[in-house]
Amino acid sequence: MLGAVVDLYYFKSVFDSRQNIKTINLGGHYFVDKEQAATTRFHIVHYHARCIEIEIENTKRVLERHDFISPSDSDEEAKAKLAKMFRCSTEDMCNTCPFKGNFASVHKVIIYLKYLDCEEQFENEFYGQDGGEMFTNTALNELLVDSYGRSDV
C-alpha cells in the first residue's frame, strides 16, 4: 500500500498519527512534536481534487500574500519577478530552469512559473495524459476504503 511517512516539514496528504503531530497548518503541512509521548491510531488525510483554474488562482493568491508578486502585475511581470528567485531566465523556463530554491512556498512558485511558461505542457502534467482525466491515487483510495471499513462511519 503506502510507504512509510517520512519526517519532512513539507510532507502533505497522509499523516501518520504515531508521529505525534503537533499542528497541521492550512496548507496541509504537519509539524511533529518530538517531546510528546502519546500516540493515536487515527488517520488524518488532507487532499484536493481541483481543476487547474482554481489551483492557479489559489497559487497566485499565495504568491501575492508572500509579496513575491503584486495583484497588478502582468503575467510577464510576475514571471520576471519569480524567475529571479531561481536565478533563471524567463525564456523557455520549463526546459532550462532547474527550479532550485529554498524559500517559503517554493512549490507554489514552481507551479505558477510552469503554468505561465508552458501552459499546455503543465496542463498535461496536471491532468495526466488521458485527455483531461485527473490522476487517481490508487494507494490513497485503497487506504480510504480500508479505513472506512474499520470504522463505524
N, CA, C and O of each residue as an XYZ file, in Angstrom:
612
protein
N       0.837     -1.171      0.000
C       0.000      0.000      0.000
C       0.887      1.240      0.000
O       1.664      1.434     -0.935
N       0.788      2.085      1.028
C       1.588      3.298      1.100
C       2.899      3.025      1.817
O       2.963      2.182      2.712
N       3.935      3.735      1.423
C       5.218      3.624      2.107
C       5.173      4.338      3.446
O       4.156      4.921      3.822
N       6.274      4.285      4.151
C       6.357      4.934      5.460
C       6.236      6.444      5.316
O       6.700      7.027      4.336
N       5.616      7.059      6.293
C       5.525      8.514      6.325
C       6.861      9.028      6.822
O       7.331      8.627      7.887
N       7.471      9.912      6.054
C       8.788     10.424      6.419
C       8.653     11.746      7.152
O       7.662     12.456      6.980
N       9.639     12.080      7.967
C       9.612     13.277      8.790
C      10.210     14.450      8.017
O      11.375     14.801      8.206
N       9.402     15.050      7.148
C       9.812     16.224      6.390
C       8.846     17.342      6.697
O       7.644     17.107      6.817
N       9.352     18.560      6.826
C       8.473     19.659      7.210
C       7.436     19.973      6.152
O       6.414     20.585      6.463
N       7.668     19.575      4.910
C       6.747     19.924      3.841
C       5.868     18.770      3.404
O       5.167     18.888      2.398
N       5.879     17.654      4.127
C       5.099     16.495      3.733
C       3.617     16.814      3.816
O       3.170     17.478      4.752
N       2.863     16.347      2.849
C       1.428     16.608      2.809
C       0.680     15.324      2.493
O       1.273     14.318      2.103
N      -0.598     15.379      2.665
C      -1.532     14.387      2.183
C      -1.909     13.330      3.209
O      -3.062     13.300      3.640
N      -1.002     12.471      3.613
C      -1.340     11.424      4.566
C      -0.421     11.563      5.762
O       0.799     11.614      5.609
N      -1.000     11.626      6.957
C      -0.232     11.850      8.160
C      -0.306     10.622      9.053
O      -1.392     10.090      9.281
N       0.800     10.179      9.546
C       0.858      9.043     10.458
C       0.771      9.578     11.882
O       1.719     10.193     12.371
N      -0.362      9.349     12.552
C      -0.569      9.925     13.876
C       0.384      9.345     14.922
O       0.488      9.891     16.021
N       1.068      8.270     14.610
C       2.055      7.738     15.547
C       3.270      8.649     15.650
O       4.132      8.440     16.504
N       3.346      9.666     14.781
C       4.474     10.590     14.802
C       4.223     11.810     15.680
O       4.976     12.780     15.593
N       3.202     11.796     16.515
C       2.940     12.886     17.451
C       2.786     14.228     16.745
O       3.571     15.150     16.966
N       1.791     14.326     15.913
C       1.546     15.555     15.167
C       1.151     16.656     16.142
O       0.209     16.507     16.920
N       1.879     17.752     16.088
C       1.595     18.898     16.949
C       0.621     19.849     16.264
O      -0.319     20.335     16.894
N       0.837     20.114     14.988
C      -0.023     21.039     14.242
C      -0.102     20.626     12.787
O       0.816     20.009     12.246
N      -1.215     20.975     12.164
C      -1.372     20.871     10.721
C      -1.845     22.246     10.279
O      -2.899     22.707     10.718
N      -1.074     22.914      9.406
C      -1.460     24.269      9.008
C      -2.425     24.240      7.830
O      -2.772     23.172      7.326
N      -2.851     25.413      7.399
C      -3.850     25.494      6.330
C      -3.369     24.910      5.018
O      -4.184     24.498      4.192
N      -2.064     24.866      4.808
C      -1.526     24.280      3.591
C      -1.452     22.773      3.657
O      -1.056     22.130      2.684
N      -1.829     22.190      4.798
C      -1.780     20.741      4.937
C      -0.421     20.231      5.359
O      -0.178     19.025      5.329
N       0.475     21.131      5.754
C       1.794     20.723      6.225
C       1.683     20.384      7.708
O       0.984     21.069      8.454
N       2.367     19.333      8.131
C       2.277     18.978      9.540
C       3.623     19.177     10.221
O       4.673     19.182      9.580
N       3.561     19.340     11.540
C       4.759     19.546     12.338
C       4.706     18.572     13.506
O       3.692     18.472     14.197
N       5.789     17.865     13.718
C       5.854     16.802     14.702
C       6.402     17.348     16.016
O       7.367     18.112     16.025
N       5.779     16.950     17.129
C       6.257     17.299     18.464
C       7.054     16.110     18.971
O       6.478     15.101     19.379
N       8.365     16.220     18.948
C       9.236     15.098     19.320
C       9.151     14.765     20.813
O       9.480     13.647     21.211
N       8.717     15.711     21.637
C       8.685     15.508     23.082
C       7.421     14.796     23.556
O       7.419     14.183     24.624
N       6.365     14.871     22.781
C       5.083     14.284     23.192
C       5.181     12.757     23.179
O       5.788     12.186     22.273
N       4.593     12.096     24.168
C       4.704     10.643     24.282
C       3.483      9.907     23.747
O       3.611      8.785     23.255
N       2.302     10.514     23.833
C       1.075      9.817     23.459
C       0.916      9.741     21.946
O       1.301     10.662     21.225
N       0.350      8.645     21.474
C       0.056      8.488     20.056
C      -1.389      8.030     19.909
O      -2.045      7.668     20.886
N      -1.874      8.053     18.670
C      -3.239      7.602     18.396
C      -3.205      6.622     17.235
O      -2.150      6.361     16.657
N      -4.364      6.087     16.902
C      -4.461      5.218     15.739
C      -5.337      5.856     14.671
O      -5.851      5.163     13.792
N      -5.511      7.172     14.741
C      -6.316      7.889     13.762
C      -5.529      8.119     12.480
O      -4.313      8.307     12.515
N      -6.227      8.103     11.350
C      -5.648      8.521     10.077
C      -6.150      9.928      9.804
O      -7.339     10.208      9.950
N      -5.258     10.799      9.412
C      -5.649     12.152      9.017
C      -5.248     12.304      7.557
O      -4.074     12.173      7.208
N      -6.230     12.583      6.709
C      -5.963     12.685      5.274
C      -6.327     14.091      4.799
O      -7.421     14.586      5.070
N      -5.402     14.720      4.093
C      -5.614     16.052      3.542
C      -5.304     15.981      2.050
O      -4.162     15.721      1.670
N      -6.290     16.206      1.211
C      -6.049     16.159     -0.223
C      -7.069     17.020     -0.945
O      -8.097     17.394     -0.381
N      -6.773     17.327     -2.196
C      -7.658     18.136     -3.015
C      -7.770     17.515     -4.398
O      -6.835     16.875     -4.879
N      -8.900     17.704     -5.023
C      -9.072     17.366     -6.435
C      -9.663     18.623     -7.070
O     -10.881     18.795     -7.122
N      -8.786     19.490     -7.546
C      -9.212     20.780     -8.079
C      -8.911     20.862     -9.562
O      -8.023     20.183    -10.077
N      -9.673     21.708    -10.236
C      -9.366     21.991    -11.641
C      -8.153     22.925    -11.682
O      -7.820     23.576    -10.692
N      -7.519     22.975    -12.817
C      -6.299     23.766    -12.959
C      -6.559     25.255    -12.720
O      -5.704     25.947    -12.166
N      -7.708     25.748    -13.124
C      -8.006     27.177    -12.958
C      -8.054     27.568    -11.472
O      -7.524     28.609    -11.084
N      -8.686     26.737    -10.656
C      -8.761     27.013     -9.219
C      -7.386     26.877     -8.587
O      -7.009     27.679     -7.733
N      -6.641     25.868     -9.003
C      -5.289     25.665     -8.461
C      -4.400     26.868     -8.763
O      -3.664     27.327     -7.890
N      -4.461     27.376     -9.980
C      -3.636     28.535    -10.358
C      -4.107     29.788     -9.624
O      -3.282     30.585     -9.175
N      -5.397     29.970     -9.499
C      -5.928     31.128     -8.770
C      -5.457     31.106     -7.311
O      -5.026     32.131     -6.782
N      -5.540     29.947     -6.666
C      -5.083     29.819     -5.282
C      -3.577     30.008     -5.163
O      -3.094     30.635     -4.220
N      -2.847     29.467     -6.117
C      -1.392     29.601     -6.124
C      -0.989     31.063     -6.262
O      -0.110     31.541     -5.546
N      -1.634     31.770     -7.184
C      -1.326     33.198     -7.376
C      -1.611     33.979     -6.098
O      -0.835     34.858     -5.723
N      -2.702     33.670     -5.435
C      -3.061     34.354     -4.185
C      -1.982     34.134     -3.121
O      -1.635     35.067     -2.397
N      -1.456     32.928     -3.020
C      -0.380     32.639     -2.061
C       0.839     33.495     -2.371
O       1.441     34.069     -1.463
N       1.205     33.584     -3.640
C       2.382     34.353     -4.038
C       2.195     35.840     -3.764
O       3.150     36.535     -3.415
N       0.978     36.324     -3.921
C       0.678     37.721     -3.609
C       0.779     37.965     -2.106
O       1.288     39.002     -1.680
N       0.305     37.035     -1.316
C       0.355     37.194      0.143
C       1.779     37.142      0.677
O       2.076     37.730      1.717
N       2.646     36.451     -0.017
C       4.068     36.441      0.346
C       4.788     37.685     -0.179
O       5.973     37.881      0.092
N       4.075     38.519     -0.926
C       4.653     39.707     -1.585
C       5.724     39.345     -2.610
O       6.632     40.134     -2.872
N       5.617     38.153     -3.186
C       6.515     37.777     -4.276
C       6.093     38.494     -5.553
O       6.934     38.896     -6.358
N       4.791     38.650     -5.730
C       4.234     39.366     -6.885
C       3.117     40.275     -6.375
O       2.664     40.159     -5.236
N       2.691     41.179     -7.251
C       1.608     42.096     -6.909
C       0.358     41.713     -7.699
O       0.470     41.213     -8.818
N      -0.822     41.938     -7.139
C      -2.049     41.642     -7.884
C      -2.133     42.416     -9.204
O      -2.816     41.987    -10.134
N      -1.449     43.541     -9.281
C      -1.486     44.355    -10.505
C      -0.435     43.938    -11.536
O      -0.423     44.473    -12.645
N       0.439     43.000    -11.197
C       1.475     42.552    -12.144
C       0.846     41.847    -13.335
O      -0.097     41.069    -13.187
N       1.379     42.129    -14.513
C       1.009     41.345    -15.694
C       1.647     39.964    -15.559
O       2.508     39.756    -14.705
N       1.229     39.030    -16.393
C       1.844     37.698    -16.370
C       3.350     37.785    -16.598
O       4.119     37.088    -15.937
N       3.775     38.640    -17.531
C       5.209     38.781    -17.824
C       5.961     39.400    -16.652
O       7.089     39.002    -16.359
N       5.344     40.371    -15.979
C       5.990     40.980    -14.808
C       6.114     39.959    -13.679
O       7.158     39.864    -13.034
N       5.062     39.207    -13.448
C       5.095     38.177    -12.410
C       6.154     37.131    -12.736
O       6.909     36.708    -11.860
N       6.205     36.723    -13.978
C       7.176     35.713    -14.414
C       8.604     36.209    -14.189
O       9.458     35.453    -13.725
N       8.865     37.463    -14.514
C      10.208     38.030    -14.336
C      10.592     38.072    -12.854
O      11.712     37.715    -12.490
N       9.669     38.504    -12.009
C       9.952     38.568    -10.573
C      10.227     37.178    -10.000
O      11.173     36.991     -9.234
N       9.405     36.220    -10.372
C       9.547     34.870     -9.831
C      10.777     34.156    -10.386
O      11.426     33.394     -9.669
N      11.101     34.394    -11.651
C      12.286     33.770    -12.265
C      13.557     34.196    -11.540
O      14.484     33.401    -11.387
N      13.601     35.443    -11.097
C      14.778     35.941    -10.356
C      15.012     35.152     -9.082
O      16.152     35.015     -8.638
N      13.946     34.632     -8.489
C      14.082     33.878     -7.244
C      14.871     32.585     -7.455
O      15.458     32.046     -6.517
N      14.877     32.095     -8.694
C      15.637     30.887     -9.047
C      16.891     31.222     -9.847
O      17.642     30.331    -10.244
N      17.111     32.526    -10.081
C      18.231     32.982    -10.920
C      18.163     32.371    -12.313
O      19.165     31.915    -12.864
N      16.952     32.374    -12.867
C      16.722     31.801    -14.193
C      16.267     32.879    -15.165
O      15.711     33.905    -14.771
N      16.513     32.624    -16.429
C      15.989     33.469    -17.491
C      14.497     33.176    -17.634
O      14.035     32.094    -17.274
N      13.756     34.135    -18.155
C      12.328     33.908    -18.385
C      12.068     33.180    -19.701
O      10.929     32.817    -19.993
N      13.101     32.967    -20.483
C      12.963     32.281    -21.766
C      12.991     30.769    -21.583
O      13.934     30.223    -21.011
N      11.957     30.099    -22.071
C      11.888     28.632    -22.080
C      12.217     28.031    -20.711
O      13.001     27.087    -20.607
N      11.613     28.585    -19.677
C      11.914     28.173    -18.301
C      11.674     26.690    -18.046
O      12.446     26.047    -17.334
N      10.610     26.148    -18.623
C      10.275     24.747    -18.359
C      11.383     23.789    -18.790
O      11.507     22.688    -18.254
N      12.185     24.219    -19.763
C      13.255     23.354    -20.264
C      14.644     23.791    -19.827
O      15.607     23.047    -20.013
N      14.767     24.985    -19.247
C      16.105     25.478    -18.919
C      16.322     25.764    -17.443
O      17.469     25.792    -16.995
N      15.273     25.975    -16.678
C      15.421     26.340    -15.266
C      15.373     25.091    -14.387
O      14.439     24.298    -14.505
N      16.364     24.898    -13.505
C      16.336     23.731    -12.617
C      15.364     23.886    -11.441
O      15.110     22.922    -10.718
N      14.823     25.087    -11.246
C      13.872     25.373    -10.166
C      14.406     24.936     -8.808
O      13.711     24.273     -8.038
N      15.638     25.314     -8.527
C      16.257     25.018     -7.231
C      16.114     26.243     -6.346
O      16.544     27.336     -6.712
N      15.516     26.059     -5.192
C      15.355     27.167     -4.264
C      14.920     26.662     -2.906
O      14.433     25.541     -2.764
N      15.105     27.507     -1.916
C      14.721     27.161     -0.555
C      14.116     28.401      0.095
O      14.797     29.147      0.798
N      12.835     28.604     -0.151
C      12.120     29.737      0.413
C      10.664     29.332      0.587
O      10.234     28.292      0.088
N       9.918     30.154      1.293
C       8.516     29.844      1.579
C       7.744     29.587      0.292
O       7.889     30.319     -0.687
N       6.937     28.558      0.303
C       6.052     28.211     -0.815
C       6.790     28.056     -2.146
O       6.267     28.426     -3.197
N       7.987     27.516     -2.096
C       8.775     27.318     -3.320
C       7.995     26.489     -4.340
O       8.079     26.751     -5.539
N       7.238     25.491     -3.877
C       6.469     24.648     -4.790
C       5.382     25.447     -5.504
O       5.056     25.158     -6.655
N       4.820     26.450     -4.830
C       3.801     27.299     -5.459
C       4.427     28.171     -6.546
O       3.818     28.401     -7.591
N       5.638     28.653     -6.298
C       6.338     29.465     -7.298
C       6.619     28.623     -8.542
O       6.444     29.096     -9.665
N       7.047     27.393     -8.347
C       7.319     26.490     -9.473
C       6.042     26.235    -10.270
O       6.050     26.303    -11.500
N       4.960     25.945     -9.578
C       3.681     25.690    -10.255
C       3.283     26.878    -11.112
O       2.916     26.716    -12.276
N       3.357     28.076    -10.538
C       2.909     29.270    -11.262
C       3.821     29.575    -12.447
O       3.341     29.942    -13.520
N       5.120     29.426    -12.265
C       6.046     29.671    -13.380
C       5.833     28.670    -14.507
O       5.838     29.048    -15.679
N       5.646     27.415    -14.171
C       5.409     26.421    -15.219
C       4.099     26.699    -15.950
O       4.010     26.524    -17.166
N       3.091     27.129    -15.210
C       1.825     27.482    -15.840
C       2.008     28.661    -16.793
O       1.473     28.652    -17.902
N       2.760     29.673    -16.365
C       2.976     30.863    -17.203
C       3.867     30.560    -18.410
O       3.663     31.122    -19.486
N       4.842     29.682    -18.240
C       5.833     29.455    -19.302
C       5.415     28.394    -20.313
O       5.636     28.565    -21.512
N       4.831     27.332    -19.860
C       4.477     26.226    -20.772
C       3.121     25.667    -20.356
O       3.019     24.539    -19.875
N       2.105     26.461    -20.547
C       0.760     26.149    -20.052
C       0.249     24.798    -20.535
O      -0.296     24.028    -19.744
N       0.415     24.499    -21.812
C      -0.108     23.232    -22.351
C       0.600     22.030    -21.721
O      -0.045     21.056    -21.334
N       1.916     22.107    -21.624
C       2.689     21.026    -21.006
C       2.297     20.875    -19.528
O       2.127     19.760    -19.035
N       2.158     22.008    -18.834
C       1.769     21.971    -17.430
C       0.381     21.360    -17.266
O       0.153     20.567    -16.352
N      -0.538     21.724    -18.142
C      -1.897     21.186    -18.069
C      -1.888     19.673    -18.296
O      -2.617     18.944    -17.623
N      -1.073     19.201    -19.234
C      -0.956     17.752    -19.464
C      -0.419     17.038    -18.232
O      -0.891     15.959    -17.875
N       0.585     17.654    -17.576
C       1.135     17.062    -16.360
C       0.107     17.102    -15.230
O       0.012     16.163    -14.440
N      -0.652     18.179    -15.154
C      -1.631     18.364    -14.086
C      -2.760     17.347    -14.181
O      -3.131     16.731    -13.182
N      -3.306     17.170    -15.379
C      -4.443     16.273    -15.565
C      -4.038     14.866    -15.985
O      -4.845     13.941    -15.884
N      -2.831     14.690    -16.443
C      -2.405     13.393    -16.934
C      -2.539     13.328    -18.448
O      -3.030     14.265    -19.077
N      -2.111     12.242    -19.013
C      -2.052     12.094    -20.466
C      -3.334     11.553    -21.078
O      -3.402     11.380    -22.295
N      -4.351     11.283    -20.268
C      -5.562     10.637    -20.770
C      -6.653     11.630    -21.142
O      -7.827     11.410    -20.843
N      -6.269     12.724    -21.793
C      -7.257     13.675    -22.277
C      -8.086     14.342    -21.201
O      -9.304     14.464    -21.332
N      -7.430     14.774    -20.138
C      -8.136     15.524    -19.122
C      -8.615     14.710    -17.941
O      -9.219     15.268    -17.025
N      -8.369     13.416    -17.929
C      -8.745     12.618    -16.775
C      -7.790     12.930    -15.633
O      -6.572     12.931    -15.813
N      -8.349     13.195    -14.458
C      -7.499     13.503    -13.309
C      -6.780     12.248    -12.849
O      -7.301     11.140    -12.971
N      -5.591     12.432    -12.325
C      -4.787     11.345    -11.780
C      -5.515     10.705    -10.603
O      -6.007     11.406     -9.719
N      -5.581      9.405    -10.590
C      -6.195      8.683     -9.486
C      -5.096      8.068     -8.640
O      -4.299      7.264     -9.124
N      -5.062      8.448     -7.388
C      -4.086      7.917     -6.449
C      -4.656      6.622     -5.879
O      -5.370      6.640     -4.876
N      -4.340      5.506     -6.519
C      -4.944      4.233     -6.124
C      -4.532      3.827     -4.708
O      -5.327      3.227     -3.986
N      -3.306      4.144     -4.305
C      -2.880      3.796     -2.942
C      -3.714      4.550     -1.920
O      -4.104      3.982     -0.900
N      -3.995      5.828     -2.180
C      -4.834      6.609     -1.265
C      -6.261      6.058     -1.257
O      -6.878      5.941     -0.198
N      -6.778      5.723     -2.427
C      -8.129      5.148     -2.493
C      -8.222      3.857     -1.686
O      -9.187      3.648     -0.951
N      -7.212      2.990     -1.824
C      -7.206      1.736     -1.070
C      -7.137      2.001      0.431
O      -7.802      1.325      1.216
N      -6.337      2.981      0.825
C      -6.222      3.338      2.240
C      -7.565      3.826      2.783
O      -7.974      3.438      3.878
N      -8.248      4.677      2.015
C      -9.537      5.203      2.458
C     -10.578      4.092      2.576
O     -11.317      4.046      3.559
N     -10.646      3.213      1.608
C     -11.598      2.097      1.655
C     -11.310      1.229      2.878
O     -12.234      0.842      3.594
N     -10.042      0.923      3.120
C      -9.651      0.120      4.278
C     -10.008      0.837      5.581
O     -10.529      0.221      6.511
N      -9.725      2.146      5.645
C     -10.020      2.916      6.863
C     -11.512      2.962      7.140
O     -11.939      2.749      8.275
N     -12.317      3.240      6.105
C     -13.766      3.297      6.293
C     -14.301      1.938      6.740
O     -15.231      1.858      7.543
N     -13.709      0.885      6.214
C     -14.152     -0.465      6.575
C     -13.880     -0.812      8.018
O     -14.546     -1.679      8.584
N     -12.907     -0.146      8.624
C     -12.556     -0.427     10.015
C     -13.290      0.472     11.019
O     -13.167      0.285     12.229
N     -14.037      1.429     10.520
C     -14.685      2.377     11.423
C     -16.185      2.169     11.455
O     -16.730      1.357     10.707
N     -16.843      2.907     12.324
C     -18.301      2.845     12.446
C     -18.988      3.898     11.616
O     -20.183      4.134     11.791
N     -18.269      4.537     10.719
C     -18.829      5.623      9.911
C     -19.826      5.083      8.924
O     -20.406      5.847      8.152
